[in-house]
Amino acid sequence: MKVRQFSLRDYLERALQLAEYERDEHGIVVARVPNADGFYAQGKSVEEARHELTDVIEGNIILALQLGFEIPKLPGIDFTEQDFVQTHTA
């Protein structure tokens, strides 16, 4: 069995670097990461939208890992695969 390895912190930082922010017609700031389905949030300010986006990304990654779903690939983030070696302790 193969396991995927990556740095959650690096992934999150890269996602936030790629994030785009725009104000909608009601004055709400919408934050999204292009090409990453489900990575969007909103807030009254850019700072609030960024904070909410951080929580959304972390939550989506954890859920994807729990359910075995793919994690959106981001430029600059490498996923490595290694053989899973299970050790038994008595």
N, C-alpha and C positions, 0 to 999 in steps of 0.2 A: 504494500500500500504506500502511496505517495502522500506527503504532506506539503502544503504550501507555507512558505515563510516570507514574512515581510515586516517592516517596522510600521506599526500603527501610527506612531508619532510622525514619522516621515510622510506617511500617506496623508494624514490629516493636514500637515503643514503644506504639502504640495496642492491638495485640493483647495485649500483656502487661498493659495497664491493664484490659482486658476479661476477662482470665483469671479462672477460678474454681478454687478449690483445696478439696479435701475429702479426708479420711482414709478409706481403705477398711477393711474388717473385719480386715485384717492389719496395720494401722498404717502402710501406705504412703500417701504423699500423691500424689493424682492431680490433675494440672493440666490444664485444658482451656479452649479458647476457644470460647464458645457460637457456634453457627451457622457454624463453620469446620471442615468435615470434615478429619480428619487432624491437627488441631492439638491434640494431647494428649501428655502425658508423665507420668512418675512419678519419685518420689525418696523418700529417707528423711526429708527435711524439706521445708518450703515452699521454702527457698532452693535446695535441690538440684533440686526439681521445676521451679522457675522457670528455672534454668540449663538443664536438659534441654529445657524447652519452647522456650526461645530457639533452641537448636540445631535442633529439629524444625521450627519455623516457617521459619527461614532455609533449611533444606534443602528443605522443601516448595515454597517460593517459587522457588528456583533450579531445581528439577526441573520445576515447572509452566512456567516461562519457557522452558526447554530443549525441552520437549515440546509447547508451545503450548496447555497446559491453562489453564482459567480460574483466576484467583487469587481466593480468597474475598473478597467485599466486606465491609469493616468500617465501622461508623459513624465518620464523621470523617475517612475516608481517601478522597481523590478520585483517580480515574484519569483522566488526560487522554489524548486521542488526537490525534496529529498526523500529517500526511502525511510519509512517509519520503522524503527527498530524498537520492539517492545521487550523490556527486560522484566524478568520475574524475580520478585524477592520473596524469600520464605520467612 
